[in-house]
């Protein structure tokens, strides 16, 4: 994607040819009329490395494009969760040991968790904030500025709040990185995630 371009990657009659899968799900569809991608994650899928839980998982579903330089990536995410930790959102990724994801993760009891996982040197951390259990729709945005990342959320696509600023240890300014939407179901199948208005703008926000 050339510098200074802005593109809704779900605007065409088919998926943008720049997009490809890491661990393509068995069930997914693209509705060109609604400009929406629907993913039904396979069971026992996740992205996580070691910390606290002691396991490695790198089999979540991730639809991405390779982007170089600064960019702003945004999507509207709608969820119909079933199991604990069902999740869908945005991800940037250099390798299984170095990546960032942001989403709302579903909890069976109590509030859900809006958060960001940052993985460096093969260890994940997880910063969260509570959101109402009925929160099924959110706008998420990831801004790459140099080799740093600013993660923001919105409930209406207009008013944004920063939820994380992070650095990926293996990144270098201007290098190519995989960036896109992801969904996982660590506990079981049945979750449906829908993504709309998946937009990438090259460069920094003014």
N, C-alpha and C positions, 0 to 999 in steps of 0.2 A: 504494500500500500504506500503510495508516494507521500512525501511530507506535505502538511497543510491540508490534506484531504479529509473529508468527513463523510461517513457512509453508514447507513442502516443496513447491516448485513442480512437482515431478514426481509428486505423490501422487494426482492425479486420473485419470479415464479418458482424458483427452486433455491436451495441453499447456495449461498455464495461459494464459488469454486475455490476461494482461498481457505475455506474452512475444512478441517479434517478431525477425525476422532482419535482420542486416546481411550481405549476400551469402549468400543461402540456398544450401546445397550441392545438387548434383544428387541425391545419395544420402543420405538420412537416414531414421530411423524412431524411433517412440516406442513402447515396450513398457509398457503400463499395468500388466500383471501384475508385471513385474520392476521397474517404476518407473524405467526406464532410457531415456536418449536415446542413440542411436547415430548417429555422423556418419562418413561416408567422404569426407574432404575431396577436392575437385577438385585436380588437379595445378596446380602453379605458383601456389599461394595462400600468402599470408604477411601479417604486420603488421610493418613496419619502416620507419624514416625515416632515410635518408642516411648516418648515421655509419659510417665505416670502409669499408663496402661500396659506398657511393655510389649506392644506388638507393632508390626509394620504393615500398612495397607496402602496399596497404590493401584487399586483396580476400580476406582470411581470412574464415572463417565464424564468426559471432558471434550467439548467441541471448541476448537481453537483455530486461530490464525497466528502466524509468526509476524511479530511487529518489532521494528527497530526504532530506537529513539523515543522521545517523549510522546505520550498519548493520553487520551481520556476515554475510558471504556465504561459504558452505561447499559443497564438492562432493567426492565421491569420483570419481577419474578412473582409468579402466583403458585401457591402450593396447596396440595390436598394430601396432607401427611396421614400416616397410619401408625407407624412404629416410632419409638424413641430414636432420636438422632436423625430421622429423615431430614434431608437438607438439600438446598439448591441455591446457587448463587454464581458469583464470579470467581475466576481463578487466574493467576499468572504463575508460570512454571518454567524453571530452568532445568530441573532434573528431579528424580524421586527424592533427593535429599535437600532440595532448595526450591520452595514455592510458597505461595500465599493464596488463601481462599477466604471468602466472606459470604455469609449466608445467615438465615434464621434456622436454627436447629430445633426440632420438635421435642417437647417433653410431654410425657403421659399425664403428669400431675404438676400443677403449678404453672408459672409463666414459661414461655419459650425463651430461647437465647439467641439474640442478635449478636454476632461476633465475628472475629477474624482469627484464623490460624496462620501463624508464620512459622515456616520450617527452615532452619539453617543447620548445616553440618549434620543433617540426618536426625534432628530433634525438633519436635513440634511444640509450640506454645499455643495457648488458647485464651484470648481475652473476650469477655462476654458482658452483655448487659441484658437485664430482663425486659421482655416485651409481653403484652397480653397474650394469653393462650389462643385467642381468636385471630391473631395476626397472621393472615394468609397471603398478604400481598405487600411487597416492598420494592422500592427502587434502590439499586445498588450502583455505586460508581467507584472505579479504581483509577487513580491518576498516577502516571509514571512521570517523575521529574528527576532527570539524571538517573541515578541508580537507587532512588528512593521511591516509596509508594505511599500515597495518601488514599485512605479508604473512607467513603462517605455513604450515608444512607438517607432515604427520604420516604415519607409516607404518601406524597402526592406528586413526586417528580419535579417539584419546584423549589421547596424549602429543604436544604441539605444540611446535615450535621456530620462533622468528622467523628469517626469512631476508631481510627487507628492511623498512625504514621509509622512506617517500618522500613527496614533495609534488608535486602536479600544479599547474603554474604558472597555468593558466587556471581553476582551481577556485575557488569561493568557498563559505564555510561555509554549509551548508544547501541549496545549489543542487542541482538535479536532475542526475543523471548516469546514463548507461547502464551497467548492471552485469549480468554473466552469464557463460556458458561459451563457449569458443571452441576451434576446431581449425584447423590449417593443414598443408599438405604442400608446402613450397617446391620440392622436387625432382621429385616424381612422384606418381601416384595409387596406391592400394592400401592405404593406412593406414586403420585402423579405430579410432575413439575411442569410449569409452562413459562416460557420466556418470550417477551415481546420487546420491541424497540431496542434491539441489541445494536448499539451504535458505537462506532470508534471514530474519534477525531484525532488526527495526528497533531502533535505540538502540545503546548501548555495552555491552560485556561488563562484568559486575560484577567 
